[in-house]
Amino acid sequence: MLETEPQIIEPYVRTGQVRIIYRHLNQIGPTSQRLAEASECAADQDRFWETRRGLYGALNQAYGDPDGAIQRAANEAGIDGATLLACVDAGTYAGPVQADYAAAVAEGIRGRPVFRIGDQQLVGAQPFGTFQRLIDQALAGS
């Protein structure tokens, strides 16, 4: 999905035709919660997507060293890692991340990735062409 996402963002999101709604799914315990909170804290520095991308890119390492992964993602996103970790340590977004997870579960989302495009739901990583076809159909109203 990390390769497909930029292909969706450029023609659809940046042009205002499509909105991405992201839900945190804290499926793997406290580390998932901490990483989700880190991405929300990064939003305070206008780097949510960049930090989330960095955290996903280092997901296997993150479970062995979550704070190291957060620091690396912050560095890659060009934000202050100490500020990011202080925000996470303070639990600034603990409640909102937990509420987001509860909302996703209430919508029947149990795993990731899941995408809703118009009235269609995609489960699992898909090639850009699949997204493009469904997005274009939804935008055309068909």
C-alpha positions as CSV (number, residue, x, y, z in Angstrom):
1,M,0.0,0.0,0.0
2,L,2.9,2.3,0.6
3,E,3.6,2.3,-3.2
4,T,0.0,2.7,-4.2
5,E,-0.9,5.5,-1.8
6,P,1.0,8.3,-3.5
7,Q,-0.6,7.3,-6.8
8,I,-4.0,7.9,-5.2
9,I,-3.0,11.1,-3.4
10,E,-1.7,13.0,-6.4
11,P,-4.6,12.8,-8.9
12,Y,-7.5,12.4,-6.4
13,V,-6.7,13.8,-2.9
14,R,-4.6,16.8,-3.8
15,T,-7.2,17.9,-6.4
16,G,-9.9,17.7,-3.7
17,Q,-11.9,14.9,-5.4
18,V,-11.3,12.3,-2.7
19,R,-10.8,12.3,1.0
20,I,-8.8,9.7,2.9
21,I,-10.2,8.9,6.3
22,Y,-7.7,6.9,8.4
23,R,-8.6,4.7,11.4
24,H,-6.1,3.4,13.8
25,L,-6.4,-0.3,14.4
26,N,-4.5,-1.2,17.6
27,Q,-4.4,-4.9,16.9
28,I,-1.1,-5.8,18.4
29,G,-1.2,-4.4,21.9
30,P,0.5,-1.4,23.5
31,T,3.1,-1.0,20.7
32,S,0.3,-0.4,18.2
33,Q,-1.3,2.1,20.5
34,R,2.1,3.9,21.0
35,L,2.8,4.0,17.2
36,A,-0.7,5.3,16.5
37,E,-0.3,8.0,19.1
38,A,3.0,9.0,17.6
39,S,1.4,9.5,14.2
40,E,-1.3,11.7,15.8
41,C,1.4,13.7,17.7
42,A,3.2,14.1,14.4
43,A,0.0,15.8,13.0
44,D,0.7,18.6,15.6
45,Q,3.8,19.3,13.5
46,D,1.9,18.8,10.2
47,R,3.6,15.5,9.4
48,F,1.0,12.8,10.1
49,W,1.2,11.0,6.8
50,E,5.0,11.2,6.5
51,T,5.4,9.8,10.0
52,R,2.8,7.1,9.5
53,R,4.6,6.1,6.4
54,G,7.9,5.9,8.2
55,L,6.4,3.9,11.0
56,Y,4.8,1.4,8.6
57,G,8.1,1.1,6.7
58,A,9.8,0.1,9.9
59,L,7.0,-1.9,11.5
60,N,9.0,-5.1,12.2
61,Q,11.7,-3.1,14.0
62,A,9.1,-1.0,15.8
63,Y,7.8,-3.9,17.8
64,G,11.3,-4.5,19.1
65,D,12.1,-0.9,19.7
66,P,9.0,1.4,19.4
67,D,10.7,4.5,20.6
68,G,13.6,4.0,18.2
69,A,11.2,3.5,15.3
70,I,9.3,6.7,16.4
71,Q,12.6,8.6,16.5
72,R,13.6,7.3,13.1
73,A,10.2,8.1,11.6
74,A,10.4,11.6,13.1
75,N,13.8,12.2,11.6
76,E,12.7,10.9,8.2
77,A,9.6,13.2,8.3
78,G,11.8,16.2,9.3
79,I,10.2,16.8,12.7
80,D,11.6,17.0,16.2
81,G,11.7,13.5,17.7
82,A,12.1,14.6,21.3
83,T,8.9,16.7,21.0
84,L,7.1,13.7,19.3
85,L,8.2,11.3,22.1
86,A,7.2,13.8,24.8
87,C,3.7,14.0,23.2
88,V,3.4,10.3,23.2
89,D,4.7,9.9,26.7
90,A,2.1,12.5,27.9
91,G,-0.7,10.4,26.4
92,T,-2.0,13.4,24.5
93,Y,-3.8,11.3,21.9
94,A,-4.3,8.0,23.9
95,G,-8.1,8.6,24.2
96,P,-8.7,9.7,20.6
97,V,-6.7,6.7,19.2
98,Q,-8.7,4.3,21.4
99,A,-11.9,5.9,20.3
100,D,-10.8,5.7,16.7
101,Y,-10.2,2.0,17.1
102,A,-13.5,1.5,18.8
103,A,-15.3,3.3,15.9
104,A,-13.5,1.1,13.3
105,V,-14.5,-2.1,15.2
106,A,-18.1,-0.8,15.4
107,E,-18.0,-0.4,11.6
108,G,-17.0,-4.1,11.3
109,I,-13.4,-3.4,10.5
110,R,-11.3,-6.0,12.2
111,G,-8.1,-6.0,10.1
112,R,-6.2,-3.9,7.7
113,P,-6.0,-2.6,5.2
114,V,-9.7,-2.0,4.4
115,F,-10.8,0.6,2.0
116,R,-14.3,2.0,1.3
117,I,-14.8,3.6,-2.1
118,G,-18.3,4.7,-2.8
119,D,-20.4,1.6,-1.9
120,Q,-17.5,-0.8,-2.5
121,Q,-15.2,-2.2,0.1
122,L,-11.7,-3.5,-0.7
123,V,-9.8,-5.7,1.7
124,G,-6.1,-6.1,1.5
125,A,-3.5,-4.3,-0.5
126,Q,-4.6,-3.8,-4.1
127,P,-2.9,-2.5,-7.2
128,F,-3.5,1.2,-8.2
129,G,-5.6,0.2,-11.2
130,T,-8.2,-1.4,-8.9
131,F,-8.4,1.8,-6.8
132,Q,-8.4,4.0,-9.9
133,R,-11.3,2.1,-11.5
134,L,-13.5,2.2,-8.3
135,I,-12.7,5.8,-7.6
136,D,-13.5,6.9,-11.2
137,Q,-16.8,5.0,-11.0
138,A,-17.7,6.6,-7.7
139,L,-16.8,10.0,-9.0
140,A,-18.9,9.4,-12.1
141,G,-21.8,8.4,-9.9
142,S,-22.0,4.9,-11.2
